[in-house]
Amino acid sequence: MSWNCSNGYLIFRKTQRMAVLKFRVYLEEDETIYRDIVVLHTQHFFDLHVTILKSFEFDQQHAATFYRSNDQWARGREISLQRYDDRTYKVEPLLMQDVTLGSEIKDTNQKFIYEYDFQKHWIFLIELIHVSKEENPKITYPAISRSEGIGPQQYGTKSLLGNKFADIEEKYDLTEAAEGFGEEGEEGDSADTDDAAESDTMGAEEAW
C-alpha cells in the first residue's frame, strides 16, 4: 500500500494490504480529553461513529452526523446517520453506511467534526494523525488504541470531573438531604451547566 497527496486528494493504491488510518477524536470542550481510533480505509463512517460512542461510553440512542471540515474547523457537507426531516440541508447529506473513510481523506491531516444528540449537542473534533501501511493481525478494526482524560457523563452535567466527582461527593457526604440541599435545586444547577456548555463556536455550515 502506498499513498500520497496529489491535487489535495489522498490517493490509496491497492496492493495486498489495506491502509490503517489513525484518527484522534477530541472532546470539543477540552482537547486534553481524547481517544485515538484506528480503522481500515475501506471501512465506513458508520464504523467510526459506533467506535467513537463506545470510546466515550455513550449509548447509540440519538441522532448523529459528521461534517467535512478544514484547518479552521468550518462545517462542510454532512455525512449523516440518516436524513433527518427536521433539519435544513444546503446540500443532501451523504450517509454513513455508504461512505468509506478512505474516500473522504483529502489531506494528510484531514479533519472532520462529529455531532451526537442534536438536543445535547455533543461535539467532537476529529483529525487524521497517522496512516500506516501495516495491519496488526492481533487487532480487530476499528479499535481504540489510546484513551486520555476522563470522558463526560452522557446524561449528567457536562462535568469534566467524571468519576472524580463521585469520590468528592462521597468524601464530603454531599448527597445527604439533612444538610439542607434539596434535589430540586441540584437539577436546576445541572440545567444551567448544560446550557452554558452547549454553545457551538464552530461557525456557519458550508456546502462543500
N, C-alpha and C positions, 0 to 999 in steps of 0.2 A: 504494500500500500504506500503510495506516495501522495503528497498533497502540496499544493502551492496556491498562491493568490494571484489571479490574473483578472485584470479589469474589475477589481473589487470583489470577485467571487472566488470562494474557496472551492477548488476542484479536487474531487476524490477520484483516483484512478484505481479501478478494481484489480486486485490480484487475489491471492489465496486468502488473505487476511482482511478483516474489517478495521476501519479506524475506530479508536476508542476516544470519545470526547469527554473531557472533564469540565464540568460547569461548577462554578461557585455560586451558591444561592444565598444572598444576604437578606436579612430582615431589614426592611427599609428604615425602621426606627433606630436601628443600631447595627452598623456594619461589622461590629466585633462579634455578632451572633450570625454564624453562617454554617452551611452544610456543603460539602463537596460531593458531587454526584457524578458517577461515571456511567456512560451509556454508549451503545454502538451507534454509529452514524446512520444505520438503517432502521433504527427504532424510531418510534413516533412520539410526538409531543404528548400524547396521552400517557405514555410510559413515564415521561419526565414529570407530568402532573401528579400521577399517583405516587411517585417516589418522593417528590417534594413534601406532599402531605404526610407521608409516612415518616419522613426525616424530622418533621416538626411535631409529630404525634397529633395531627389533625385528622378528623374524620373526612368522609367523602360525600357529605350530605348537601353541599351547596354549589352554587354556580361558580364557574371558573373560566378564566381566559388568559392567554398570553398576548403580549404585544411585541411586534418587531420594535427594536429600539436602536439607539446610536450612542455615541460618547456623551451626548448631552442628556441622555435618558428621556428623549422625546418618545411619545407613543405613536407607533405606526399601525399598520394593519393588524387586526386581531386574528389569532389562531385560537378558536374558542372550543369549549367542551361541546357546545351545541349552539344553534342560532336561537337567541332569546328574543321573543316578540316584544318585550317591553323595553328593549334597548334600541337606540338610534345608531345606525351604521352609515358612515360615509361611503364605504365600500363593503360588499358582502364579506363576512368573516370566513376564513378557512377553518377547517375542522381538525381538531387534534388527532382524531383517529386516522385521518387521511394524509397528514403531512409528516414526512420523515425529518428528523433533526438535521441530517446532513444537507438536505435540500435548502435549508434556511441559513446555512452558515455562509456569510458573505464577507467576513473579515476574520482575521486571526484572533481577535479579541471580541468576537460577536457578542452583542448584548440583547437581552430580552427583559421584559417586565412581566411578572406573573401576578394576577389578582385573583384572590379567592374570597368567596362570600361577599356579594355585592351590597349586603347590608352592613357588615362589619368592615369591609374594605381592607382585608389583609393584603399588603403589598410586599412583594419580594423582588429584588433586583438580581438578575442572572447574568453572569459573564463567563464566556469560554476562557479557560485559563491554560488548557493543555490539550494537545492532540497526540495520541500515541499510535504507533503502527502495530503494537503488540497487544493482543488479547491475553488476559490472565486466565488460564484454563480452570483455575480454582474459584473464579468469580462468576456468579450468575448476574448478568446485566439486565436492567440497570441496578446499580448498587450505590450505597452511601459509603464513601471512602474516608470521610473525615467530618467530625462534628465539633464546633467550637461555640461555647456560650450556652446559657440556659434559655431555651425557647419560651415563647409566651404561652399562656394558658388560653386555649381557643375560646372557651366560654366564660372565662373570668375577665377581670380587667386586663388591659394590655400592660401588665406589670412585668418588667424585665427581671424581677426578683425570683419569679418562678417558685421552685421548691424551697428556696432560702426563706421566703416569707413565711412558709408553714413552720419552719424552725423558730423564727422570731415570734410568731403567733403563739406557739406552744410555750416558749420560754417565759413570755410575759403574760400568758393567760388572757390574750386579747379577746377570746370568744366568750368570756364569762358575761352573761347578761346582768349579773349582780353588780358589775362595775358601772352600770348606767348607760351602756352603749346599746341602743336598740338596733334590730336588723333593718328597720325601715330606713334609718339614716345611712347605714352602710350601703344599701342599694342605691341611694341617691348619689353617694360619692362615686360608686362604680360607674354609673351612667355618665357623670361628668367627666371621668377619666377617659372613658371610651370616646366621648365626643371630641375631646381635645386631641386624642391620638389619631383620629381618623382623617385629619386634614391631608389632602393629596396635593403635593407640590410638584408633581411630575410634568405639569404643563399640558397644553391643549393637545388633543388627539389629532394626528396627522394621517391622511390616507395615502399610505405608501403602496 
